[in-house]
Amino acid sequence: MKKALVVDDNDVNRILATRLLSKAGWSVADVDGGEAALAYLAGNSVSLILLDVSMPIMSGQEVCRHIREGKLGGENVKIMAYTAHAMPEEIQEFLDGGFDTVLLKPMSRDRLNAAMAELGLS
């Protein structure tokens, strides 16, 4: 079964992402912040990480950098930035920082499916 990790400090966003991924056949774990994500990934492999960019304490960019530097989550893990920041230069900054793609808020099944297809995970 395909495994995913959803990282978002907002309960509603986390629940929505978890439900959409579960309905698409994924086994989903979810955490509410960067430290919890890094702790989870230290002992678990996943195919996909849906990572909120704007979180308190540790930003999504910091979490992504730690995942890439520590080779956490598994060999071919895909990291999807999840954000309302949609300016082209911001998106490029996320991609340059180690994210594989950017999913814009508000999340919908169609947007999520399109991002998953882009990563070859649909």
CNS distance restraints for C-alpha pairs under 8 A (distance, minus, plus):
assign (resid   1 and name CA) (resid  25 and name CA) 7.69 0.50 0.50
assign (resid   1 and name CA) (resid  26 and name CA) 6.59 0.50 0.50
assign (resid   1 and name CA) (resid  27 and name CA) 6.60 0.50 0.50
assign (resid   2 and name CA) (resid  25 and name CA) 7.35 0.50 0.50
assign (resid   2 and name CA) (resid  26 and name CA) 5.06 0.50 0.50
assign (resid   2 and name CA) (resid  27 and name CA) 6.02 0.50 0.50
assign (resid   2 and name CA) (resid  46 and name CA) 7.47 0.50 0.50
assign (resid   2 and name CA) (resid  47 and name CA) 6.50 0.50 0.50
assign (resid   3 and name CA) (resid  26 and name CA) 5.65 0.50 0.50
assign (resid   3 and name CA) (resid  27 and name CA) 4.74 0.50 0.50
assign (resid   3 and name CA) (resid  28 and name CA) 5.84 0.50 0.50
assign (resid   3 and name CA) (resid  29 and name CA) 7.88 0.50 0.50
assign (resid   3 and name CA) (resid  45 and name CA) 7.68 0.50 0.50
assign (resid   3 and name CA) (resid  46 and name CA) 4.85 0.50 0.50
assign (resid   3 and name CA) (resid  47 and name CA) 5.63 0.50 0.50
assign (resid   3 and name CA) (resid  48 and name CA) 6.78 0.50 0.50
assign (resid   4 and name CA) (resid  21 and name CA) 7.93 0.50 0.50
assign (resid   4 and name CA) (resid  26 and name CA) 6.62 0.50 0.50
assign (resid   4 and name CA) (resid  27 and name CA) 6.24 0.50 0.50
assign (resid   4 and name CA) (resid  28 and name CA) 4.87 0.50 0.50
assign (resid   4 and name CA) (resid  29 and name CA) 6.38 0.50 0.50
assign (resid   4 and name CA) (resid  46 and name CA) 5.31 0.50 0.50
assign (resid   4 and name CA) (resid  47 and name CA) 5.89 0.50 0.50
assign (resid   4 and name CA) (resid  48 and name CA) 4.68 0.50 0.50
assign (resid   4 and name CA) (resid  49 and name CA) 5.67 0.50 0.50
assign (resid   4 and name CA) (resid  50 and name CA) 7.52 0.50 0.50
assign (resid   5 and name CA) (resid  28 and name CA) 5.75 0.50 0.50
assign (resid   5 and name CA) (resid  29 and name CA) 4.92 0.50 0.50
assign (resid   5 and name CA) (resid  30 and name CA) 5.49 0.50 0.50
assign (resid   5 and name CA) (resid  31 and name CA) 7.66 0.50 0.50
assign (resid   5 and name CA) (resid  37 and name CA) 7.94 0.50 0.50
assign (resid   5 and name CA) (resid  46 and name CA) 6.81 0.50 0.50
assign (resid   5 and name CA) (resid  48 and name CA) 6.39 0.50 0.50
assign (resid   5 and name CA) (resid  49 and name CA) 4.77 0.50 0.50
assign (resid   5 and name CA) (resid  50 and name CA) 6.22 0.50 0.50
assign (resid   6 and name CA) (resid  14 and name CA) 6.47 0.50 0.50
assign (resid   6 and name CA) (resid  17 and name CA) 6.99 0.50 0.50
assign (resid   6 and name CA) (resid  18 and name CA) 6.74 0.50 0.50
assign (resid   6 and name CA) (resid  28 and name CA) 7.20 0.50 0.50
assign (resid   6 and name CA) (resid  29 and name CA) 6.36 0.50 0.50
assign (resid   6 and name CA) (resid  30 and name CA) 4.58 0.50 0.50
assign (resid   6 and name CA) (resid  31 and name CA) 6.40 0.50 0.50
assign (resid   6 and name CA) (resid  49 and name CA) 5.94 0.50 0.50
assign (resid   6 and name CA) (resid  50 and name CA) 4.80 0.50 0.50
assign (resid   6 and name CA) (resid  51 and name CA) 6.22 0.50 0.50
assign (resid   7 and name CA) (resid  14 and name CA) 6.99 0.50 0.50
assign (resid   7 and name CA) (resid  30 and name CA) 5.91 0.50 0.50
assign (resid   7 and name CA) (resid  31 and name CA) 5.14 0.50 0.50
assign (resid   7 and name CA) (resid  32 and name CA) 5.69 0.50 0.50
assign (resid   7 and name CA) (resid  33 and name CA) 6.05 0.50 0.50
assign (resid   7 and name CA) (resid  34 and name CA) 7.22 0.50 0.50
assign (resid   7 and name CA) (resid  37 and name CA) 6.55 0.50 0.50
assign (resid   7 and name CA) (resid  49 and name CA) 7.44 0.50 0.50
assign (resid   7 and name CA) (resid  50 and name CA) 6.11 0.50 0.50
assign (resid   7 and name CA) (resid  51 and name CA) 4.90 0.50 0.50
assign (resid   7 and name CA) (resid  52 and name CA) 6.00 0.50 0.50
assign (resid   8 and name CA) (resid  13 and name CA) 6.84 0.50 0.50
assign (resid   8 and name CA) (resid  14 and name CA) 5.57 0.50 0.50
assign (resid   8 and name CA) (resid  30 and name CA) 7.94 0.50 0.50
assign (resid   8 and name CA) (resid  31 and name CA) 6.71 0.50 0.50
assign (resid   8 and name CA) (resid  32 and name CA) 5.04 0.50 0.50
assign (resid   8 and name CA) (resid  33 and name CA) 6.09 0.50 0.50
assign (resid   8 and name CA) (resid  51 and name CA) 6.54 0.50 0.50
assign (resid   8 and name CA) (resid  52 and name CA) 5.13 0.50 0.50
assign (resid   8 and name CA) (resid  55 and name CA) 7.12 0.50 0.50
assign (resid   9 and name CA) (resid  14 and name CA) 7.51 0.50 0.50
assign (resid   9 and name CA) (resid  31 and name CA) 7.80 0.50 0.50
assign (resid   9 and name CA) (resid  32 and name CA) 4.41 0.50 0.50
assign (resid   9 and name CA) (resid  33 and name CA) 5.62 0.50 0.50
assign (resid   9 and name CA) (resid  52 and name CA) 7.77 0.50 0.50
assign (resid   9 and name CA) (resid  55 and name CA) 6.07 0.50 0.50
assign (resid   9 and name CA) (resid  56 and name CA) 7.77 0.50 0.50
assign (resid  10 and name CA) (resid  14 and name CA) 6.17 0.50 0.50
assign (resid  10 and name CA) (resid  32 and name CA) 7.23 0.50 0.50
assign (resid  11 and name CA) (resid  15 and name CA) 6.09 0.50 0.50
assign (resid  11 and name CA) (resid  32 and name CA) 7.68 0.50 0.50
assign (resid  12 and name CA) (resid  16 and name CA) 6.14 0.50 0.50
assign (resid  13 and name CA) (resid  17 and name CA) 6.12 0.50 0.50
assign (resid  14 and name CA) (resid  18 and name CA) 6.06 0.50 0.50
assign (resid  14 and name CA) (resid  30 and name CA) 6.96 0.50 0.50
assign (resid  14 and name CA) (resid  32 and name CA) 7.86 0.50 0.50
assign (resid  15 and name CA) (resid  19 and name CA) 6.09 0.50 0.50
assign (resid  16 and name CA) (resid  20 and name CA) 6.17 0.50 0.50
assign (resid  17 and name CA) (resid  21 and name CA) 6.13 0.50 0.50
assign (resid  17 and name CA) (resid 107 and name CA) 7.61 0.50 0.50
assign (resid  18 and name CA) (resid  22 and name CA) 5.98 0.50 0.50
assign (resid  18 and name CA) (resid  28 and name CA) 6.14 0.50 0.50
assign (resid  18 and name CA) (resid  29 and name CA) 7.66 0.50 0.50
assign (resid  18 and name CA) (resid  30 and name CA) 7.19 0.50 0.50
assign (resid  19 and name CA) (resid  23 and name CA) 6.06 0.50 0.50
assign (resid  20 and name CA) (resid  24 and name CA) 6.36 0.50 0.50
assign (resid  20 and name CA) (resid 109 and name CA) 6.43 0.50 0.50
assign (resid  21 and name CA) (resid  25 and name CA) 6.59 0.50 0.50
assign (resid  21 and name CA) (resid  26 and name CA) 5.43 0.50 0.50
assign (resid  21 and name CA) (resid  27 and name CA) 7.71 0.50 0.50
assign (resid  21 and name CA) (resid  28 and name CA) 7.01 0.50 0.50
assign (resid  22 and name CA) (resid  26 and name CA) 4.79 0.50 0.50
assign (resid  22 and name CA) (resid  27 and name CA) 6.11 0.50 0.50
assign (resid  22 and name CA) (resid  28 and name CA) 6.44 0.50 0.50
assign (resid  31 and name CA) (resid  36 and name CA) 6.03 0.50 0.50
assign (resid  31 and name CA) (resid  37 and name CA) 6.12 0.50 0.50
assign (resid  32 and name CA) (resid  36 and name CA) 6.93 0.50 0.50
assign (resid  32 and name CA) (resid  37 and name CA) 7.82 0.50 0.50
assign (resid  33 and name CA) (resid  37 and name CA) 6.25 0.50 0.50
assign (resid  33 and name CA) (resid  55 and name CA) 6.90 0.50 0.50
assign (resid  33 and name CA) (resid  56 and name CA) 7.77 0.50 0.50
assign (resid  33 and name CA) (resid  58 and name CA) 7.39 0.50 0.50
assign (resid  34 and name CA) (resid  38 and name CA) 6.23 0.50 0.50
assign (resid  34 and name CA) (resid  55 and name CA) 7.82 0.50 0.50
assign (resid  34 and name CA) (resid  57 and name CA) 7.80 0.50 0.50
assign (resid  34 and name CA) (resid  58 and name CA) 5.55 0.50 0.50
assign (resid  34 and name CA) (resid  59 and name CA) 7.10 0.50 0.50
assign (resid  34 and name CA) (resid  60 and name CA) 7.09 0.50 0.50
assign (resid  34 and name CA) (resid  63 and name CA) 5.65 0.50 0.50
assign (resid  35 and name CA) (resid  39 and name CA) 6.21 0.50 0.50
assign (resid  35 and name CA) (resid  58 and name CA) 7.43 0.50 0.50
assign (resid  35 and name CA) (resid  63 and name CA) 7.98 0.50 0.50
assign (resid  36 and name CA) (resid  40 and name CA) 6.09 0.50 0.50
assign (resid  37 and name CA) (resid  41 and name CA) 6.10 0.50 0.50
assign (resid  37 and name CA) (resid  63 and name CA) 7.83 0.50 0.50
assign (resid  38 and name CA) (resid  42 and name CA) 6.09 0.50 0.50
assign (resid  38 and name CA) (resid  63 and name CA) 7.24 0.50 0.50
assign (resid  38 and name CA) (resid  66 and name CA) 7.70 0.50 0.50
assign (resid  38 and name CA) (resid  67 and name CA) 7.10 0.50 0.50
assign (resid  38 and name CA) (resid  72 and name CA) 7.66 0.50 0.50
assign (resid  39 and name CA) (resid  43 and name CA) 7.20 0.50 0.50
assign (resid  40 and name CA) (resid  44 and name CA) 6.10 0.50 0.50
assign (resid  41 and name CA) (resid  45 and name CA) 6.46 0.50 0.50
assign (resid  41 and name CA) (resid  46 and name CA) 7.91 0.50 0.50
assign (resid  41 and name CA) (resid  67 and name CA) 7.99 0.50 0.50
assign (resid  41 and name CA) (resid  72 and name CA) 5.54 0.50 0.50
assign (resid  41 and name CA) (resid  73 and name CA) 4.80 0.50 0.50
assign (resid  42 and name CA) (resid  72 and name CA) 5.94 0.50 0.50
assign (resid  42 and name CA) (resid  73 and name CA) 6.90 0.50 0.50
assign (resid  43 and name CA) (resid  73 and name CA) 7.89 0.50 0.50
assign (resid  44 and name CA) (resid  73 and name CA) 6.04 0.50 0.50
assign (resid  44 and name CA) (resid  74 and name CA) 7.78 0.50 0.50
assign (resid  45 and name CA) (resid  72 and name CA) 7.63 0.50 0.50
assign (resid  45 and name CA) (resid  73 and name CA) 4.36 0.50 0.50
assign (resid  45 and name CA) (resid  74 and name CA) 4.81 0.50 0.50
assign (resid  46 and name CA) (resid  73 and name CA) 5.40 0.50 0.50
assign (resid  46 and name CA) (resid  74 and name CA) 6.20 0.50 0.50
assign (resid  46 and name CA) (resid  77 and name CA) 6.34 0.50 0.50
assign (resid  47 and name CA) (resid  73 and name CA) 7.62 0.50 0.50
assign (resid  47 and name CA) (resid  74 and name CA) 7.28 0.50 0.50
assign (resid  47 and name CA) (resid  76 and name CA) 6.81 0.50 0.50
assign (resid  47 and name CA) (resid  77 and name CA) 4.72 0.50 0.50
assign (resid  47 and name CA) (resid  78 and name CA) 6.12 0.50 0.50
assign (resid  48 and name CA) (resid  77 and name CA) 5.60 0.50 0.50
assign (resid  48 and name CA) (resid  78 and name CA) 4.81 0.50 0.50
assign (resid  48 and name CA) (resid  79 and name CA) 5.91 0.50 0.50
assign (resid  48 and name CA) (resid  80 and name CA) 7.43 0.50 0.50
assign (resid  49 and name CA) (resid  77 and name CA) 7.31 0.50 0.50
assign (resid  49 and name CA) (resid  78 and name CA) 6.22 0.50 0.50
assign (resid  49 and name CA) (resid  79 and name CA) 4.75 0.50 0.50
assign (resid  49 and name CA) (resid  80 and name CA) 6.05 0.50 0.50
assign (resid  50 and name CA) (resid  79 and name CA) 6.14 0.50 0.50
assign (resid  50 and name CA) (resid  80 and name CA) 4.89 0.50 0.50
assign (resid  50 and name CA) (resid  81 and name CA) 6.29 0.50 0.50
assign (resid  50 and name CA) (resid  82 and name CA) 6.50 0.50 0.50
assign (resid  51 and name CA) (resid  60 and name CA) 6.06 0.50 0.50
assign (resid  51 and name CA) (resid  79 and name CA) 6.91 0.50 0.50
assign (resid  51 and name CA) (resid  80 and name CA) 5.95 0.50 0.50
assign (resid  51 and name CA) (resid  81 and name CA) 5.12 0.50 0.50
assign (resid  51 and name CA) (resid  82 and name CA) 5.60 0.50 0.50
assign (resid  52 and name CA) (resid  59 and name CA) 8.00 0.50 0.50
assign (resid  52 and name CA) (resid  60 and name CA) 5.63 0.50 0.50
assign (resid  52 and name CA) (resid  81 and name CA) 5.98 0.50 0.50
assign (resid  52 and name CA) (resid  82 and name CA) 4.59 0.50 0.50
assign (resid  52 and name CA) (resid  83 and name CA) 6.05 0.50 0.50
assign (resid  53 and name CA) (resid  59 and name CA) 5.79 0.50 0.50
assign (resid  53 and name CA) (resid  60 and name CA) 3.95 0.50 0.50
assign (resid  53 and name CA) (resid  61 and name CA) 6.28 0.50 0.50
assign (resid  53 and name CA) (resid  81 and name CA) 6.15 0.50 0.50
assign (resid  53 and name CA) (resid  82 and name CA) 5.98 0.50 0.50
assign (resid  53 and name CA) (resid  83 and name CA) 5.68 0.50 0.50
assign (resid  54 and name CA) (resid  59 and name CA) 5.66 0.50 0.50
assign (resid  54 and name CA) (resid  60 and name CA) 6.25 0.50 0.50
assign (resid  54 and name CA) (resid  83 and name CA) 7.16 0.50 0.50
assign (resid  55 and name CA) (resid  59 and name CA) 5.08 0.50 0.50
assign (resid  55 and name CA) (resid  60 and name CA) 6.64 0.50 0.50
assign (resid  58 and name CA) (resid  62 and name CA) 6.15 0.50 0.50
assign (resid  58 and name CA) (resid  63 and name CA) 6.72 0.50 0.50
assign (resid  59 and name CA) (resid  63 and name CA) 6.36 0.50 0.50
assign (resid  60 and name CA) (resid  64 and name CA) 6.00 0.50 0.50
assign (resid  60 and name CA) (resid  81 and name CA) 7.47 0.50 0.50
assign (resid  61 and name CA) (resid  65 and name CA) 6.19 0.50 0.50
assign (resid  61 and name CA) (resid  94 and name CA) 7.17 0.50 0.50
assign (resid  61 and name CA) (resid  97 and name CA) 6.87 0.50 0.50
assign (resid  62 and name CA) (resid  66 and name CA) 6.30 0.50 0.50
assign (resid  63 and name CA) (resid  67 and name CA) 6.18 0.50 0.50
assign (resid  64 and name CA) (resid  68 and name CA) 6.18 0.50 0.50
assign (resid  64 and name CA) (resid  79 and name CA) 7.46 0.50 0.50
assign (resid  64 and name CA) (resid  97 and name CA) 7.57 0.50 0.50
assign (resid  64 and name CA) (resid  98 and name CA) 6.44 0.50 0.50
assign (resid  64 and name CA) (resid  99 and name CA) 6.89 0.50 0.50
assign (resid  65 and name CA) (resid  69 and name CA) 5.98 0.50 0.50
assign (resid  65 and name CA) (resid  97 and name CA) 6.97 0.50 0.50
assign (resid  65 and name CA) (resid  98 and name CA) 6.69 0.50 0.50
assign (resid  66 and name CA) (resid  70 and name CA) 5.80 0.50 0.50
assign (resid  66 and name CA) (resid  72 and name CA) 7.93 0.50 0.50
assign (resid  67 and name CA) (resid  71 and name CA) 5.64 0.50 0.50
assign (resid  67 and name CA) (resid  72 and name CA) 4.87 0.50 0.50
assign (resid  67 and name CA) (resid  73 and name CA) 7.20 0.50 0.50
assign (resid  68 and name CA) (resid  72 and name CA) 6.66 0.50 0.50
assign (resid  68 and name CA) (resid  98 and name CA) 6.99 0.50 0.50
assign (resid  71 and name CA) (resid  75 and name CA) 7.06 0.50 0.50
assign (resid  73 and name CA) (resid  77 and name CA) 6.17 0.50 0.50
assign (resid  78 and name CA) (resid  99 and name CA) 7.59 0.50 0.50
assign (resid  78 and name CA) (resid 100 and name CA) 6.02 0.50 0.50
assign (resid  78 and name CA) (resid 119 and name CA) 7.41 0.50 0.50
assign (resid  79 and name CA) (resid  98 and name CA) 7.78 0.50 0.50
assign (resid  79 and name CA) (resid  99 and name CA) 5.19 0.50 0.50
assign (resid  79 and name CA) (resid 100 and name CA) 5.43 0.50 0.50
assign (resid  79 and name CA) (resid 101 and name CA) 7.06 0.50 0.50
assign (resid  80 and name CA) (resid  99 and name CA) 5.90 0.50 0.50
assign (resid  80 and name CA) (resid 100 and name CA) 5.85 0.50 0.50
assign (resid  80 and name CA) (resid 101 and name CA) 5.09 0.50 0.50
assign (resid  80 and name CA) (resid 102 and name CA) 5.56 0.50 0.50
assign (resid  80 and name CA) (resid 103 and name CA) 6.61 0.50 0.50
assign (resid  81 and name CA) (resid  94 and name CA) 7.23 0.50 0.50
assign (resid  81 and name CA) (resid  99 and name CA) 6.18 0.50 0.50
assign (resid  81 and name CA) (resid 100 and name CA) 7.76 0.50 0.50
assign (resid  81 and name CA) (resid 101 and name CA) 6.29 0.50 0.50
assign (resid  81 and name CA) (resid 102 and name CA) 4.64 0.50 0.50
assign (resid  81 and name CA) (resid 103 and name CA) 5.94 0.50 0.50
assign (resid  82 and name CA) (resid 102 and name CA) 6.06 0.50 0.50
assign (resid  82 and name CA) (resid 103 and name CA) 4.89 0.50 0.50
assign (resid  82 and name CA) (resid 104 and name CA) 5.90 0.50 0.50
assign (resid  82 and name CA) (resid 105 and name CA) 6.72 0.50 0.50
assign (resid  83 and name CA) (resid 102 and name CA) 7.41 0.50 0.50
assign (resid  83 and name CA) (resid 103 and name CA) 6.50 0.50 0.50
assign (resid  83 and name CA) (resid 104 and name CA) 5.19 0.50 0.50
assign (resid  83 and name CA) (resid 105 and name CA) 5.49 0.50 0.50
assign (resid  84 and name CA) (resid 104 and name CA) 5.50 0.50 0.50
assign (resid  84 and name CA) (resid 105 and name CA) 4.85 0.50 0.50
assign (resid  84 and name CA) (resid 106 and name CA) 7.27 0.50 0.50
assign (resid  85 and name CA) (resid  90 and name CA) 6.73 0.50 0.50
assign (resid  85 and name CA) (resid  91 and name CA) 7.60 0.50 0.50
assign (resid  85 and name CA) (resid 104 and name CA) 7.40 0.50 0.50
assign (resid  86 and name CA) (resid  90 and name CA) 6.54 0.50 0.50
assign (resid  86 and name CA) (resid  91 and name CA) 6.35 0.50 0.50
assign (resid  86 and name CA) (resid 104 and name CA) 6.83 0.50 0.50
assign (resid  87 and name CA) (resid  91 and name CA) 6.32 0.50 0.50
assign (resid  88 and name CA) (resid  92 and name CA) 6.18 0.50 0.50
assign (resid  89 and name CA) (resid  93 and name CA) 6.13 0.50 0.50
assign (resid  90 and name CA) (resid  94 and name CA) 6.37 0.50 0.50
assign (resid  91 and name CA) (resid  95 and name CA) 6.36 0.50 0.50
assign (resid  91 and name CA) (resid 102 and name CA) 6.74 0.50 0.50
assign (resid  92 and name CA) (resid  96 and name CA) 6.01 0.50 0.50
assign (resid  93 and name CA) (resid  97 and name CA) 6.05 0.50 0.50
assign (resid  94 and name CA) (resid  98 and name CA) 6.69 0.50 0.50
assign (resid  94 and name CA) (resid  99 and name CA) 5.72 0.50 0.50
assign (resid  94 and name CA) (resid 102 and name CA) 7.56 0.50 0.50
assign (resid  95 and name CA) (resid  99 and name CA) 4.80 0.50 0.50
assign (resid  95 and name CA) (resid 100 and name CA) 6.06 0.50 0.50
assign (resid  95 and name CA) (resid 101 and name CA) 6.52 0.50 0.50
assign (resid  95 and name CA) (resid 102 and name CA) 7.74 0.50 0.50
assign (resid 100 and name CA) (resid 119 and name CA) 7.47 0.50 0.50
assign (resid 101 and name CA) (resid 115 and name CA) 7.01 0.50 0.50
assign (resid 101 and name CA) (resid 118 and name CA) 7.92 0.50 0.50
assign (resid 101 and name CA) (resid 119 and name CA) 7.53 0.50 0.50
assign (resid 102 and name CA) (resid 115 and name CA) 7.46 0.50 0.50
assign (resid 103 and name CA) (resid 107 and name CA) 7.49 0.50 0.50
assign (resid 103 and name CA) (resid 111 and name CA) 7.01 0.50 0.50
assign (resid 103 and name CA) (resid 112 and name CA) 6.89 0.50 0.50
assign (resid 103 and name CA) (resid 115 and name CA) 6.45 0.50 0.50
assign (resid 104 and name CA) (resid 111 and name CA) 7.75 0.50 0.50
assign (resid 107 and name CA) (resid 111 and name CA) 6.44 0.50 0.50
assign (resid 107 and name CA) (resid 112 and name CA) 6.75 0.50 0.50
assign (resid 108 and name CA) (resid 112 and name CA) 6.11 0.50 0.50
assign (resid 109 and name CA) (resid 113 and name CA) 5.95 0.50 0.50
assign (resid 110 and name CA) (resid 114 and name CA) 6.11 0.50 0.50
assign (resid 111 and name CA) (resid 115 and name CA) 6.25 0.50 0.50
assign (resid 112 and name CA) (resid 116 and name CA) 6.10 0.50 0.50
assign (resid 113 and name CA) (resid 117 and name CA) 6.06 0.50 0.50
assign (resid 113 and name CA) (resid 122 and name CA) 6.72 0.50 0.50
assign (resid 114 and name CA) (resid 118 and name CA) 6.22 0.50 0.50
assign (resid 115 and name CA) (resid 119 and name CA) 6.49 0.50 0.50
assign (resid 116 and name CA) (resid 120 and name CA) 6.24 0.50 0.50
assign (resid 116 and name CA) (resid 121 and name CA) 5.02 0.50 0.50
assign (resid 116 and name CA) (resid 122 and name CA) 5.25 0.50 0.50
assign (resid 117 and name CA) (resid 121 and name CA) 5.63 0.50 0.50
assign (resid 117 and name CA) (resid 122 and name CA) 4.88 0.50 0.50
